Amino acid sequence: MQWGTDFASSDTHTENVSGTSSNQLRVDTNKPSSFYQHLTMFFTRIATTVALAVALASAAPAPDLQKRQPNAFFCTDADFTGNCFLSTTAGCINVGAGFQDDVTSFGPDPGVFCNLFTNFDCTGSHITLTNPGSGHLEQLNFNDVMSSFQCFFQ
């Protein structure tokens, strides 16, 4: 925008007010229209920018919650010590060597609950844990018996 250039090159028009030459009114015929044109263009650009920003923000895809996985952390010793593993996989999980029938601490993430099973393929006796889980599965009569588990969002 070149406001100074428009104002400097404006034409003026002089009219006689009340019929005498001493009461002349100087009217710049280009300034008002040029000023309002620039002002209108300025606000139009702002409105367009805001509308574009709103459109882009609303068009952004929402996070796909189906792709998130319910996480769980478990360890071979009490109070989440010993050999530990963070599971970030959904579905029924068969624990591998080093953890089968040797888990003493188990904790799901906030907003997650997990079923712990005595047999592979999420079968057999089970217990259900929610966050923060348990650092002493022996208190739940489930110490060193877990072979599989499955976690879900609450």
Buried (B, 14 or more C-beta within 10 A) or exposed (E): EEEEEBEEEBEEEEEEEEEEEEEEEEEBEBBEEBBEEBEEEEEEEEEEEEEEEEEEEEEEEEEEEEEEBBBBBBBBBBEBEBEBBEBEEBEBBBBEEEBBEBBBBBBBBEEBBBBBBBBBEBEBEBBEBBBEBBBEBEEEEBBEBBBBBBBEEE
